[in-house]
Amino acid sequence: MADFKILNDFVPQSMADTIEHVIMYDDFKYQPATVELSSERDTNDINIKDTFQFVKGLININHLDGSISHLDPLFDQYAKPILWFVEKSTGIKVIDIFRVKINLLLPNNTNENNYSPPHYDDQRDDMVSMVYYINNADGDTFIFNKDAKNAPNNLKISGRSSPKKGNAVIFKSNQWHASSNPIKHSNRFIMNFVFQAEPESFKRFINE
């Protein structure tokens, strides 16, 4: 099975333009947070660069009891329609949504080979992650060759996805991956999705 796939221009251009304008230019409150989600790291990896990001949560659902700890109007306005276009363009059947958030990264004296500490979003095998690129920027998403069953030691890069407005990269949530800071651009906005997918529909798509 492939590690990831890039979705090119899968939402209408007018929708991508609207999302960019709303997210980048409206007066939202973002919370500062560290990028790293796991305490595990390869201390010998010289490309890891600690950084922080600004986060705006749109929805967060407790998978144990189904309770919603956060819900923002932007979830219904923009995040759900993005997933509808994912279903239409890929055939992936979205069963449930567990987390959607907006991340903002700023320049941090990095080079093109640096990345934030690798992490995975969820250990469960039927969970899928997607990074939707809100604006044209740099600061690639790095996908690595191991999943959460393996410690993040000696990770090899399977591929990189560059931020292009209206594009997304999609992969299993238990895959080790990392963001990176912009160098040439002043900011990098993405929308991060974690959702449960019908396994066979995801397998068909990722192996096409």
MOLINNOR-V338943 format. One record per pair of residues at least 4 apart in sequence whose ideal C-beta (glycine too) atoms are under 7 Angstrom apart, sorted by sequence separation. I is the first residue (numbers start at 1). J is the second residue. If there is no record, write none. Layout:
i: {I,I}
j: {J,J}
This chain:
i: {11,13,14,15,16,17,18,19,20,21,22,62,71,73,74,75,76,78,79,80,81,82,83,84,85,86,110,146,171,197,198,199,200,201,202,203,204,11,61,62,74,75,87,122,182,197,86,87,146,171,182,41,61,62,87,121,161,59,60,146,60,131,145,59,83,144,145,59,144,57,59,144,145,58,144,57,142,143,35,58,59,143,35,58,34,35,142,33,141,32,33,140,141,58,79,140,155,173,32,33,140,31,30,31,138,139,152,30,75,123,138,147,163,30,118,137,148,115,120,136,147,28,120,136,141,143,147,136,147,133,135,146,133,134,133,143,144,144,105,118,133,143,63,133,142,61,132,141,142,61,118,131,59,130,131,141,142,60,59,130,139,140,59,139,58,128,129,139,58,139,57,58,86,128,129,138,56,128,137,138,55,56,127,138,55,127,138,55,137,125,139,53,54,82,124,137,53,122,123,137,53,121,122,120,120,135,120,134,120,134,51,133,134,118,132,19,49,118,119,131,132,118,49,117,131,132,116,115,116,130,115,116,129,49,51,115,129,47,49,114,47,48,49,50,127,128,47,48,127,128,110,126,11,110,112,126,122,108,110,121,126,11,30,105,107,128,10,106,107,10,41,105,107,105,10,23,36,35,36,38,106,7,35,37,38,7,36,104,105,104,102,103,102,103,100,101,100,100,99,98,98,97,98,96,96,94,95,95,94,95,93,92,93,93,92,24,42,83,91,92,23,24,40,41,42,40,42,79,83,42,91,92,20,91,19,20,90,51,4,3,3,35,20,16,16,13,4,3,4,6,11,3,9,9,10,8,7,6,7,6,7,4,5,24,4,23,4,3,3,5,1,2,1,2,1}
j: {15,17,18,19,20,21,22,23,24,25,26,66,75,77,78,79,80,82,83,84,85,86,87,88,89,90,114,150,175,201,202,203,204,205,206,207,208,16,66,67,79,80,92,127,187,202,92,93,152,177,188,48,68,69,94,129,169,68,69,155,70,141,155,70,94,155,156,71,156,70,72,157,158,72,158,72,157,158,51,74,75,159,52,75,52,53,160,52,160,52,53,160,161,79,100,161,176,194,54,55,162,54,54,55,162,163,176,55,100,148,163,172,188,56,144,163,174,142,147,163,174,56,148,164,169,171,175,165,176,163,165,176,164,165,165,175,176,177,139,152,167,177,98,168,177,97,168,177,178,98,155,168,97,168,169,179,180,99,99,170,179,180,100,180,100,170,171,181,101,182,101,102,130,172,173,182,101,173,182,183,101,102,173,184,102,174,185,103,185,174,188,103,104,132,174,187,104,173,174,188,105,173,174,173,174,189,175,189,176,190,108,190,191,176,190,78,108,177,178,190,191,178,110,178,192,193,178,178,179,193,179,180,193,114,116,180,194,113,115,180,114,115,116,117,194,195,115,117,196,197,180,196,82,181,183,197,194,181,183,194,199,85,104,179,181,202,85,181,182,86,117,181,183,182,89,102,116,116,117,119,187,89,117,119,120,90,119,187,188,189,189,190,191,192,191,192,192,193,194,194,195,195,196,195,196,195,196,197,197,198,197,197,198,201,201,134,152,193,201,202,134,135,151,152,153,152,154,191,195,155,204,205,134,205,134,135,205,181,143,143,145,179,165,165,166,166,158,158,159,161,166,159,166,167,168,167,167,167,168,169,170,169,170,189,170,189,171,171,175,206,203,206,206,207,207}
